[in-house]
Amino acid sequence: MNSSPAQQTHTSAAPTTDFDVLIVGAGVSGIGCAYHLQTEQPGKSYVILEGREATGGTWDLFRYPGIRSDSDLHTFGYEFKPWRNEKAIADGPAILDYVRETAAENGIERHIRLGHRVESASWSSDDARWTVRARRGAGGEPVEFTCAWLFAAGGYYRYDEGYTPHFDGTERFQGQIVHPQHWPEDLDYAGKRVIVIGSGATAVTLVPAMTDRAAHVTMLQRSPSYVVSVPERDPIANALKRVLPAQRAYALTRRKNIWLQKTFYSLSRSRPELVKRLLRAGARRHLPEGFAVDTHFKPRYNPWDQRLCAVPDADLFDALSSGRASIVTDTIETFTERGIRLAAGGELEADIIVTATGLNMLAFGGVELSVDGEPVELSKRLAYKATMLSDVPNFAFAVGYTNSSWTLKVDIVCEYLGRVLAYMDEHGYEQCVPRCDDPDMPTRPLLDFGAGYVQRSVHEFPRQGTRLPWSMAMSYAQDVKNLRHGPIEDPALHFSRRAPVAEAARAPVLAA
Ligand SMILES: Cc1cc2nc3c(=O)[nH]c(=O)nc-3n(C[C@H](O)[C@H](O)[C@H](O)COP(=O)(O)OP(=O)(O)OC[C@H]3O[C@@H](n4cnc5c(N)ncnc54)[C@H](O)[C@@H]3O)c2cc1C
């Protein structure tokens, strides 16, 4: 499943090191960006530098049992490439195949250089170019590239280490402790008692998936999340596929699902009590009579203050109903030799403990940016249209939605970038930089989301303003209007051939 011709491109890499566009990361975003770039700007040269030895990002990294999306693939997939699989909520390997197929069938693979971890990028206004420094291969050999535009598609979390909070007594535990981000290939959990710590998307995926072989799986959460059952197969999508050409059927399903996501999100914000009741009723319907629904599935926050957990065809509820899995909502006092002692009293015994406790967020793949020798402090920069940074020239990034499919946004961001490049060519510009002329505008975090993993590191990310173009819409309809159809010209976006300051600085030298 995980072999890819892209993995060979590393050795046959072209020696060129100067490009029009350099993309950091060959995940779903980086490959999508490459597609747009080569389709809409066929004359531009580009390279994708990928730090790992494989493409696919998230969908290659995570290998835990049951790994799947919680978005439907009709909105998570690229607009230009129909999702043909019968399952709308898809398994990780199917998503990985889809991303790699996109790279293969569009000739993107030969532009990817694997094993190139980008560490820093410095912009020179004199040259109107980025110098990008990376480390290649296991030996970490330093390599340097130059480019006119830099596109950060490195995702939003650290690849080398998942997040585990401190738990007392972990050293005492006689069994095995596993983090889902570093799943041991040979982990045998057949007949074992498993505790999964967590209440997010990973925990609700793992629990039903592990009941196939484990003796018993306990989901241990400190506080509940909203869990909603969604159909794994979309009957409308599959019916449309049978009667319409693939692209047309895909476009209609995509539109339907975008509308559904938007409507449900808007209703959650405007009528949270109603949505809470609906979610509770949904959980009750799938759980046995007398199940403590409110203890385990009634969070303290409103729906969509944090991402909802989607479970395909109620698989988590089925696992709990069958008795092969159970759920405990309590605080961990300490790990013990045999398992976990709970604050409310009692001990859960286990052979394996899975810490599905989340990710460590990391902005732009950890690439250190500087402009004319000055380091860019991300927390002091504003995101322009949620795709560029204030006072950072020729730089764009892929950060998607947190209230619907991440990639919906990334797709139109890539389109927008293509339009900016075309505009610059048309006018002979070499530099494009957003500048905010209102230092008093109130700001808030770029990812304005309650989830713990966002809150832990949101201060290391750029911020957003309170009005366009400095605010992040979180609305596909609004982004289509602004990014796809809105004008490129904007008082906040400054274009030039070379930075005026650099021109002025050079002038006396030229005169002499
Ligand atoms: C288990 C899991 C399930 C998810 N399910 C969904 C879902 O259903 N729906 C949804 O919308 N979102 C989901 N997400 C979020 C998901 O990560 C994104 O939607 C999407 O896959 C992100 O794609 P990306 O290409 O932007 O980033 P990634 O998939 O993270 O890919 C980034 C790539 O950049 C590379 N990279 C990073 N830094 C550097 C560097 N410095 N130099 C070179 N290369 C670098 C990485 O190695 C990686 O290959 C999920 C996340 C996880 C962890």
PDBQT file of the ligand as one rigid body, heavy atoms in Angstrom, charges set to zero:
ROOT
HETATM    1  C1  LIG A 601      -5.087  11.190  12.084  1.00  0.00    +0.000 C 
HETATM    2  C2  LIG A 601      -5.542  12.435  11.403  1.00  0.00    +0.000 A 
HETATM    3  C3  LIG A 601      -6.754  12.449  10.717  1.00  0.00    +0.000 A 
HETATM    4  C4  LIG A 601      -7.187  13.610  10.088  1.00  0.00    +0.000 A 
HETATM    5  N1  LIG A 601      -8.395  13.608   9.447  1.00  0.00    +0.000 NA
HETATM    6  C5  LIG A 601      -8.817  14.745   8.858  1.00  0.00    +0.000 A 
HETATM    7  C6  LIG A 601     -10.078  14.798   8.208  1.00  0.00    +0.000 A 
HETATM    8  O1  LIG A 601     -10.818  13.841   8.154  1.00  0.00    +0.000 OA
HETATM    9  N2  LIG A 601     -10.446  15.973   7.642  1.00  0.00    +0.000 N 
HETATM   10  C7  LIG A 601      -9.667  17.082   7.682  1.00  0.00    +0.000 A 
HETATM   11  O2  LIG A 601     -10.050  18.100   7.131  1.00  0.00    +0.000 OA
HETATM   12  N3  LIG A 601      -8.461  17.046   8.272  1.00  0.00    +0.000 NA
HETATM   13  C8  LIG A 601      -8.031  15.929   8.864  1.00  0.00    +0.000 A 
HETATM   14  N4  LIG A 601      -6.818  15.906   9.490  1.00  0.00    +0.000 N 
HETATM   15  C9  LIG A 601      -5.953  17.042   9.422  1.00  0.00    +0.000 C 
HETATM   16  C10 LIG A 601      -4.985  16.692   8.263  1.00  0.00    +0.000 C 
HETATM   17  O3  LIG A 601      -3.690  16.622   8.705  1.00  0.00    +0.000 OA
HETATM   18  C11 LIG A 601      -5.156  17.637   7.109  1.00  0.00    +0.000 C 
HETATM   19  O4  LIG A 601      -6.447  17.807   6.721  1.00  0.00    +0.000 OA
HETATM   20  C12 LIG A 601      -4.348  17.277   5.868  1.00  0.00    +0.000 C 
HETATM   21  O5  LIG A 601      -3.961  15.946   5.713  1.00  0.00    +0.000 OA
HETATM   22  C13 LIG A 601      -3.188  18.146   5.949  1.00  0.00    +0.000 C 
HETATM   23  O6  LIG A 601      -2.490  18.031   4.769  1.00  0.00    +0.000 OA
HETATM   24  P1  LIG A 601      -1.230  18.920   4.568  1.00  0.00    +0.000 P 
HETATM   25  O7  LIG A 601      -0.608  18.515   3.287  1.00  0.00    +0.000 OA
HETATM   26  O8  LIG A 601      -1.592  20.354   4.749  1.00  0.00    +0.000 OA
HETATM   27  O9  LIG A 601      -0.297  18.547   5.793  1.00  0.00    +0.000 OA
HETATM   28  P2  LIG A 601       0.361  17.156   6.165  1.00  0.00    +0.000 P 
HETATM   29  O10 LIG A 601      -0.482  16.009   5.815  1.00  0.00    +0.000 OA
HETATM   30  O11 LIG A 601       0.773  17.289   7.585  1.00  0.00    +0.000 OA
HETATM   31  O12 LIG A 601       1.641  17.091   5.228  1.00  0.00    +0.000 OA
HETATM   32  C14 LIG A 601       2.709  17.976   5.426  1.00  0.00    +0.000 C 
HETATM   33  C15 LIG A 601       3.933  17.434   4.729  1.00  0.00    +0.000 C 
HETATM   34  O13 LIG A 601       4.955  18.408   4.827  1.00  0.00    +0.000 OA
HETATM   35  C16 LIG A 601       6.164  17.773   5.235  1.00  0.00    +0.000 C 
HETATM   36  N5  LIG A 601       6.954  18.758   5.988  1.00  0.00    +0.000 N 
HETATM   37  C17 LIG A 601       6.622  19.366   7.146  1.00  0.00    +0.000 A 
HETATM   38  N6  LIG A 601       7.600  20.213   7.511  1.00  0.00    +0.000 NA
HETATM   39  C18 LIG A 601       8.568  20.139   6.562  1.00  0.00    +0.000 A 
HETATM   40  C19 LIG A 601       9.826  20.768   6.421  1.00  0.00    +0.000 A 
HETATM   41  N7  LIG A 601      10.291  21.661   7.285  1.00  0.00    +0.000 N 
HETATM   42  N8  LIG A 601      10.573  20.440   5.317  1.00  0.00    +0.000 NA
HETATM   43  C20 LIG A 601      10.121  19.545   4.396  1.00  0.00    +0.000 A 
HETATM   44  N9  LIG A 601       8.934  18.904   4.522  1.00  0.00    +0.000 NA
HETATM   45  C21 LIG A 601       8.163  19.206   5.586  1.00  0.00    +0.000 A 
HETATM   46  C22 LIG A 601       5.715  16.615   6.112  1.00  0.00    +0.000 C 
HETATM   47  O14 LIG A 601       6.724  15.623   6.172  1.00  0.00    +0.000 OA
HETATM   48  C23 LIG A 601       4.460  16.161   5.361  1.00  0.00    +0.000 C 
HETATM   49  O15 LIG A 601       4.759  15.228   4.369  1.00  0.00    +0.000 OA
HETATM   50  C24 LIG A 601      -6.375  14.764  10.127  1.00  0.00    +0.000 A 
HETATM   51  C25 LIG A 601      -5.171  14.746  10.837  1.00  0.00    +0.000 A 
HETATM   52  C26 LIG A 601      -4.762  13.602  11.473  1.00  0.00    +0.000 A 
HETATM   53  C27 LIG A 601      -3.465  13.633  12.225  1.00  0.00    +0.000 C 
ENDROOT
TORSDOF 0
